[in-house]
Amino acid sequence: MTLREVFIYTLANPITKEIFYVGITKSPHKRFLAHKYRLGFTPIMEELETVKVCVTNTKLDAEYFWIRQLSAWGFKLENKNGL
């Protein structure tokens, strides 16, 4: 079983500081640039945790945990992953 390190992160509005997205990536800098380009503004990206996952793992429990947790805390997330 091969493990890889991935990062769970949030994106927040730079003006309101409101978190609006939870994501997972193995390359935080590249992912940040992709979000910046797609959104048309520079969000605040903050790492929540680093986890090691099996390279064949498609169900990312740590990401789902943080999406559920932040939603429970009242954040209005824009994630489109069916949670």
N, C-alpha and C positions, 0 to 999 in steps of 0.2 A: 504494500500500500504506500503510495507516494503522497506526501503532504506538501501543501504550498501555503505560504503566508498571505493572508488577505486582510484588508482593512475595512472596517465598518465605519461609515462616516455620515455626517449630516451636512446639509446645505441650508443656509439661512439667508434671508433677505438682508442686504447690507444696510438698508435704511431702518427697517423695523426690528431687525435682529431675530425675527420670527423664523423658526425652523420650518421648512416646507418639504424636505425630502430626506430619506434615509437610503444609503446605497452601500454597495460592496465593490471593492476593486483590488486588483493586485498591483496596480500602478496609480497611486494617488495623484501625481502631477499630471499625467496624461488624462486621467478622468476629469480632473478639475478644468483643464483646458477645453475638453469636450463640452462640459456643462456650460462654461463661460460662453463658448461659441453658440451653443444651442439656445441659451437663455437670452443672450444679447446684453447681459450685464455681468458683473463680477460678484458671484455669491461668496458668502463666508463658508469655508469648508472646514469642518472640525472632525478629527478622528475620535470615534467613540471607543473602539477597541481593535486590537490585532488578534486574529485567530488563525489557527492552522486547520486547513480542511483537506480532505481527500480530493485529488484532482478530478475524480469521477463524480463527486458530490454535486448534484444540481439543486437539491433542496438546501438552502442556506439558512440553517436554524438561527444563527446569531443575528443575521440581518432581519429575519422575521420577528425575533424577540424584540429588537429595538424598534421596529415599526409598530408592533403592538404596544410596547411600553410608552413610546412617545405619543401615540394616539390616545392611550388611556390617560395621559397627562394633559390632554386637551389640544395638542398640536394638530393642525389641519394639514395632513401630509398629501402630497400630490403623487405618491407612488401608484403605479399602474400594475401591480403584480397580483391582484386578486385577493388581497387580504381584507 
